């Protein structure tokens, strides 16, 4: 049964929370109002990860036990203070997307049943040139999380060798995300190429444990997902709540914490206290954007050695110099 709406004042704006007692996580009994208050508590950090970025909403209208969907286009019926920006997809279509400018915008999205904030790696002023490169370290089934931690530290070494600073966070599920702020000089295709070169260097340094194999049937160990840098691909931003039974959170960590981090320690219940006690581990993420020049040199070395492009996600048009986009097992049958 629906309960009376509650109105909160956030950033000088009135944000209506409809049906505030609605349960979104049954086991820890976390309601919609609990989620809104969680994002208010970590608002400074959550805003830092999404500020001024076009944002896709991952919505769970009936909580984590119900159906979910990704919403790119901002709802037509919205408060007049909600800001947006227009972006274009690989298909050529365009969409007006939410532009997060303050915590009130985040709270408004949470009221729609959104748990994860999925911002593009660009700012609204220039939606064609990313200012963030993202590496998603995703373990294949049965791979221990200790391997993810180990490969994350190898990734740190590779980034530092190219003068880049990585900012790690738990994914909120089984992996780790590493974000790299950079100068917005390159387009999506170039940034993805740089991410692929970085991932391949990690693979060389940790053979048999790290992999860049796009096809799941070829993967072993920890997959470094370079395709998260393709246009229209996103990852859950810092402090996003993930649809796990324990309401786990994508939590920023320091490099000296990577070797011992345990993702289950960071939930909607525990993170507000941690945030209040230690602040945001990504507080300085915008201070020193890096350059990809030396990474592109490494990519050229790969190409000279026979390592060209890798497959793109399925919904993208065939790209120049892309290898055959078909599962190896199917390709063998066709041959």
ChimeraX attribute file (.defattr): number of C-alpha atoms within 10 A of each C-alpha:
attribute: neighborCount
match mode: 1-to-1
recipient: residues
	/A:1	6
	/A:2	9
	/A:3	10
	/A:4	11
	/A:5	13
	/A:6	14
	/A:7	13
	/A:8	16
	/A:9	10
	/A:10	15
	/A:11	12
	/A:12	8
	/A:13	13
	/A:14	15
	/A:15	21
	/A:16	16
	/A:17	20
	/A:18	17
	/A:19	17
	/A:20	20
	/A:21	19
	/A:22	20
	/A:23	20
	/A:24	25
	/A:25	20
	/A:26	15
	/A:27	10
	/A:28	13
	/A:29	13
	/A:30	19
	/A:31	18
	/A:32	25
	/A:33	21
	/A:34	18
	/A:35	25
	/A:36	25
	/A:37	17
	/A:38	19
	/A:39	24
	/A:40	20
	/A:41	17
	/A:42	21
	/A:43	20
	/A:44	17
	/A:45	24
	/A:46	22
	/A:47	24
	/A:48	22
	/A:49	25
	/A:50	26
	/A:51	22
	/A:52	22
	/A:53	25
	/A:54	27
	/A:55	27
	/A:56	25
	/A:57	24
	/A:58	23
	/A:59	22
	/A:60	21
	/A:61	20
	/A:62	14
	/A:63	21
	/A:64	20
	/A:65	15
	/A:66	9
	/A:67	10
	/A:68	16
	/A:69	11
	/A:70	13
	/A:71	15
	/A:72	18
	/A:73	19
	/A:74	20
	/A:75	11
	/A:76	7
	/A:77	6
	/A:78	10
	/A:79	12
	/A:80	6
	/A:81	10
	/A:82	15
	/A:83	18
	/A:84	20
	/A:85	20
	/A:86	14
	/A:87	20
	/A:88	14
	/A:89	12
	/A:90	12
	/A:91	9
	/A:92	7
	/A:93	8
	/A:94	12
	/A:95	15
	/A:96	18
	/A:97	22
	/A:98	26
	/A:99	24
	/A:100	26
	/A:101	17
	/A:102	20
	/A:103	25
	/A:104	25
	/A:105	22
	/A:106	25
	/A:107	24
	/A:108	20
	/A:109	22
	/A:110	25
	/A:111	21
	/A:112	17
	/A:113	21
	/A:114	27
	/A:115	30
	/A:116	25
	/A:117	28
	/A:118	24
	/A:119	26
	/A:120	26
	/A:121	31
	/A:122	22
	/A:123	21
	/A:124	18
	/A:125	10
	/A:126	12
	/A:127	21
	/A:128	18
	/A:129	20
	/A:130	23
	/A:131	24
	/A:132	20
	/A:133	22
	/A:134	25
	/A:135	27
	/A:136	25
	/A:137	26
	/A:138	22
	/A:139	23
	/A:140	17
	/A:141	11
	/A:142	8
	/A:143	15
	/A:144	13
	/A:145	17
	/A:146	14
	/A:147	17
	/A:148	26
	/A:149	21
	/A:150	16
	/A:151	24
	/A:152	28
	/A:153	18
	/A:154	17
	/A:155	25
	/A:156	18
	/A:157	17
	/A:158	20
	/A:159	18
	/A:160	11
	/A:161	12
	/A:162	16
	/A:163	15
	/A:164	20
	/A:165	21
	/A:166	26
	/A:167	20
	/A:168	27
	/A:169	27
	/A:170	26
	/A:171	27
	/A:172	26
	/A:173	16
	/A:174	18
	/A:175	22
	/A:176	27
	/A:177	27
	/A:178	20
	/A:179	21
	/A:180	21
	/A:181	22
	/A:182	20
	/A:183	14
	/A:184	20
	/A:185	13
	/A:186	17
	/A:187	15
	/A:188	20
	/A:189	15
	/A:190	17
	/A:191	28
	/A:192	24
	/A:193	21
	/A:194	24
	/A:195	26
	/A:196	24
	/A:197	26
	/A:198	22
	/A:199	24
	/A:200	23
	/A:201	21
	/A:202	25
	/A:203	22
	/A:204	12
	/A:205	16
	/A:206	17
	/A:207	12
	/A:208	12
	/A:209	20
	/A:210	30
	/A:211	26
	/A:212	23
	/A:213	18
	/A:214	19
	/A:215	13
	/A:216	10
	/A:217	10
	/A:218	12
	/A:219	18
	/A:220	18
	/A:221	22
	/A:222	30
	/A:223	25
	/A:224	31
	/A:225	21
	/A:226	26
	/A:227	24
	/A:228	20
	/A:229	27
	/A:230	21
	/A:231	22
	/A:232	17
	/A:233	15
	/A:234	18
	/A:235	20
	/A:236	24
	/A:237	27
	/A:238	28
	/A:239	33
	/A:240	25
	/A:241	26
	/A:242	22
	/A:243	21
	/A:244	15
	/A:245	12
	/A:246	19
	/A:247	25
	/A:248	25
	/A:249	31
	/A:250	26
	/A:251	28
	/A:252	25
	/A:253	16
	/A:254	14
	/A:255	16
	/A:256	9
	/A:257	11
	/A:258	19
	/A:259	14
	/A:260	9
	/A:261	18
	/A:262	14
	/A:263	20
	/A:264	16
	/A:265	14
	/A:266	23
	/A:267	21
	/A:268	23
	/A:269	18
	/A:270	14
	/A:271	20
	/A:272	20
	/A:273	13
	/A:274	13
	/A:275	18
	/A:276	11
	/A:277	9
	/A:278	8
	/A:279	14
	/A:280	22
	/A:281	17
	/A:282	20
	/A:283	13
	/A:284	10
	/A:285	17
	/A:286	14
	/A:287	8
	/A:288	13
	/A:289	15
	/A:290	18
	/A:291	17
	/A:292	19
	/A:293	12
	/A:294	13
	/A:295	23
	/A:296	18
	/A:297	13
	/A:298	17
	/A:299	23
	/A:300	15
	/A:301	14
	/A:302	16
	/A:303	13
	/A:304	10
	/A:305	9
	/A:306	9
	/A:307	13
	/A:308	17
	/A:309	18
	/A:310	19
	/A:311	18
	/A:312	20
	/A:313	14
	/A:314	9
	/A:315	8
	/A:316	14
	/A:317	10
	/A:318	14
	/A:319	13
	/A:320	7
	/A:321	10
	/A:322	12
	/A:323	13
	/A:324	12
	/A:325	16
	/A:326	12
	/A:327	13
	/A:328	13
	/A:329	11
	/A:330	9
	/A:331	11
	/A:332	9
	/A:333	7
	/A:334	7
	/A:335	5
